[in-house]
Amino acid sequence: MVNEKFCQSCAQKDTCRDTYEKTGDAKGPSVIWRVLIAFLLPIVVFIASLAAFEKISAQLINTKELRTIASFALALVVTFLLILITKAVNRHLGKDKPDNNQTID
């Protein structure tokens, strides 16, 4: 409700409305899979690898603090490698190539 009052006094209210209407009416491919791969997959891989390394390191390292640090570091390395592999696959498939028609504002 407060935003409506603010927008009524704004000089650019029509421009904003047009922009949001065009964005809402835009047609294109679904981006859900790209979003899941980009955001959720690294989180899931980090959590799973952290749990796995914690179990493995429990048998190898006696000090709890050292075990936690080692597990965390190894989980970060695995997640970082996943991100690098994902970027390489995207580049290879052509999904990450810059579009020559886009302009930088």
PyMOL commands that set and color helices and strands:
alter all, ss='L'
color gray80, all
select helices_A, chain A and resi 2-8+13-25+32-60+64-93
alter helices_A, ss='H'
color red, helices_A
deselect
rebuild
show_as cartoon
